[in-house]
Amino acid sequence: QVQLVESGGGLVQAGGSLRLTCAASGRTSRTYAMGWFRQAPGKEREFVAAISWSGINTYYTDSVRGRFTISRDNAKNKNTVYLQMNSLKHEDAAAYYCAARGRTSSFSDVYAESTSYDAWGQGTQVTVSS
């Protein structure tokens, strides 16, 4: 079983940047396809970005494409994933959750559905001020 811990959230002004980190521990002998989701108060959890286990493929929801970048460096820290968030908007404020897929996936597969993931972190809060 893999455990995920997110960090890097905080308070930022609109237009600013934050970098979230998701670190996996436990059964990390494999490399997992991973993703980021977010949930604002009163709203359902929504997909933000995903990256294949190889790092060769990424996918974003339309509202963050061009502003957010998901990345990983498997040579340095396998199963550590980053989310660089630039040009933050008020609507980006939410709790951000990291997810890992424990099931088999190809080197290029990315997943936007929450049901595709098997492990979740506790979340890190992002607040965007005026």
Protein Blocks (a to p, Z undefined) as FASTA:
>chain_A
ZZdddehiacddehiacddddddehjfkbccddddddddehiacddfbdcdfkopaccdd
fklgojaccdddfklmghiacdddehiafklgccddddddfbdcdfkbccfbfklpcbdc
ebjaddddZZ
